[in-house]
Amino acid sequence: MARDYDGEDLEKKYAEEALDRKAKAGIHADACTTSIKLFKHYGRKKPLVKQVICKKCGKIFKTNRDTQLCFSCERKKN
């Protein structure tokens, strides 16, 4: 003969199962998004254009090359 569960026992059982499901879902969500969060901070790129002060004339210009002279001073040099 099957045992009839009291209403309280059944409610406790379901409440514990619900807590377990919520905890597992939270752990799963954290595990899935952690790699994405780490990549966002790790994968930041440096800007290509940088601001440089010319060593010869003191003019401020922007370039993507590794140079210390502005375009006009560089042209005069050659």
C-alpha positions as CSV (number, residue, x, y, z in Angstrom):
1,M,0.0,0.0,0.0
2,A,1.4,3.4,-1.0
3,R,2.1,5.9,1.7
4,D,0.1,9.1,1.5
5,Y,2.2,12.2,1.9
6,D,1.1,15.0,4.1
7,G,0.6,18.3,2.5
8,E,3.5,19.8,4.5
9,D,6.0,17.1,3.6
10,L,5.1,17.5,-0.1
11,E,5.5,21.3,0.1
12,K,8.9,21.0,1.8
13,K,10.1,18.5,-0.9
14,Y,9.0,20.8,-3.7
15,A,10.5,23.8,-2.0
16,E,13.9,22.1,-1.7
17,E,13.8,21.0,-5.3
18,A,12.9,24.5,-6.4
19,L,15.9,25.9,-4.5
20,D,18.2,23.4,-6.0
21,R,17.0,24.2,-9.5
22,K,17.5,28.0,-8.9
23,A,21.0,27.4,-7.5
24,K,22.0,25.2,-10.5
25,A,20.6,27.7,-13.0
26,G,22.5,30.6,-11.3
27,I,25.8,28.6,-11.4
28,H,25.2,27.7,-15.1
29,A,24.5,31.3,-16.0
30,D,27.7,32.5,-14.3
31,A,29.7,29.9,-16.0
32,C,28.4,30.8,-19.4
33,T,28.9,34.6,-19.1
34,T,32.2,34.6,-17.2
35,S,34.3,33.9,-20.4
36,I,32.5,36.7,-22.2
37,K,33.1,39.2,-19.4
38,L,36.8,38.3,-19.3
39,F,37.2,38.6,-23.1
40,K,35.6,42.1,-23.1
41,H,38.3,43.4,-20.7
42,Y,41.1,41.4,-22.2
43,G,40.4,42.0,-25.8
44,R,40.5,45.8,-25.9
45,K,42.4,47.1,-28.8
46,K,44.8,50.0,-28.8
47,P,43.7,53.0,-30.9
48,L,45.5,53.2,-34.3
49,V,45.8,57.0,-34.4
50,K,47.9,58.6,-31.7
51,Q,48.8,62.2,-31.0
52,V,52.5,63.2,-31.4
53,I,54.5,66.4,-30.8
54,C,57.1,67.1,-33.5
55,K,60.6,67.2,-32.2
56,K,61.7,69.8,-34.6
57,C,59.0,72.5,-34.7
58,G,56.8,71.5,-31.7
59,K,53.6,71.1,-33.8
60,I,51.0,68.6,-32.5
61,F,49.7,66.2,-35.1
62,K,48.0,62.8,-35.3
63,T,49.4,59.8,-37.0
64,N,49.4,56.0,-37.1
65,R,53.1,55.7,-37.9
66,D,56.1,55.5,-35.5
67,T,57.6,58.9,-36.2
68,Q,58.7,61.9,-34.2
69,L,58.6,64.5,-37.0
70,C,55.5,66.2,-38.5
71,F,54.8,65.8,-42.2
72,S,56.3,69.1,-43.3
73,C,59.5,68.7,-41.2
74,E,59.9,65.2,-42.6
75,R,59.5,66.5,-46.1
76,K,62.1,69.3,-45.5
77,K,64.5,66.7,-44.1
78,N,64.7,64.7,-47.3
